[in-house]
Amino acid sequence: MLTAIFCSLLAAGCNSGQNGEEQRELPVMAVSPTDSVAITEKYSATIEGRQDVEIYPQISGKLTRICVKEGDEVKAGQLLFVIDQVPYQAAVRIAAANVRAAESQVATARLERNSKKALYEGKVISEYELQTAQNTLTASEAALEQAKAALIDARNNLSYTEIKSPVKGSVGVLPYRVGTLVSPQMSQPLTSVSDNEEMWVYFSMSEKELQGLMRKYGSRTKTLESFPVVSLSLSDGNVYQHTGKIETLSGIVNPQTGAVRIKAVFHNPERLLLSGSTGNIMMPHTERNAIVIPRNATYEIQDKIYVYRVVGGKAESVEIEVLHIDDGNSYIVTSGLNAGDKIVTEGVGTLHDGQEIKTRNAAE
């Protein structure tokens, strides 16, 4: 009797996996490349105006007028602010008076030099006296040039009391009020003007990904030309109505991130895009001869993605690299699997590396 029981237990053990584990029948699929798969790559992006110009005063003084409101559309050369002009107008008048005085001194010195010259030619005075008169004239002429330069400087300073927009664009925040004392050393600008007619959208692509594209197309220039038209997903999840074009590739890899900065250009006729906002660049791409697997066949450990490949009746854990497919249910495998490999498609969360399993075709 005991012998019969022992044989029954031994037979049951023979139908189990190693270490007493029960063999499981799980669906598997043989991976194979498809003709082509359309995917959309997403990249975090920042949005900037074509020109974002911070407006600082070039002189010090009290702010007497603010001629625009936040968000106003302004033209290049349009008046934005006025700084108290009274002291600068006075400085111009003083400088102009100094020029007139210097001109009089030059005229007097020239008369004196001419008189001394005639006396010297008549041998009435010495050469020393003539040279002294000439030196006085030269000094007077230099003083006149200084006075004229001071007048130009005073007029420039007066012109700086009217602060005008250097570009066409949209007025930003106005942090200061009339009566505020402003200066070129201010930590915060009077405002900023952003040219939002065209927006520059910056995003980054990994060095590895970009190098793969350059190998594919043969050069940096051809890679730039090969980029498709891109879309912009805004921070609220909506897709911007106008498409954009990749315009530049940075020639420098950021050593901290290992990524290359790329610029896309979007037209902004409705002024819906705002400088300083964020979004996602969406770049369509067709992957040819791609290996596509269901996401249910994968599991993640510390941001790495794995599948179980079936080798000799056992589950073998394999790390893979993937691209996301738009359907949300599949991955494109870029490394880690080869055509013909068999992988478990369901129940991977209950397996471990080396576990014996029974398999069936996933299509059954």
Secondary structure, 3 states (H helix, E strand, C coil): CHHHHHHHHHHHHHCCCHHHCCCEEEEEEECCECCEEEEEEEEEEEEEEEEEEEECCCCCEEEEEECCCCCCEECCCCEEEEECCHHHHHHHHHHHHHHHHHHHHHHHHHHHHHHHHHHHHCCCCCHHHHHHHHHHHHHHHHHHHHHHHHHHHHHHHHHCCEEECCCCEEECCCCCCCCCEECCCCCCCCEEEEEEEEEEEEEEEEHHHHHHHHHHHCCHHHHHHHCCCEEEEECCCCECCCCEEEEEEEEEEECCCCEEEEEEEEECCCCCCCCCCEEEEEEEEEEECCEEEEHHHEEEECCEEEEEEEECCEEEEEEEEEEECCCCCEEEEEECCCCCCEEECCCHHHCCCCCEEEEEECCC
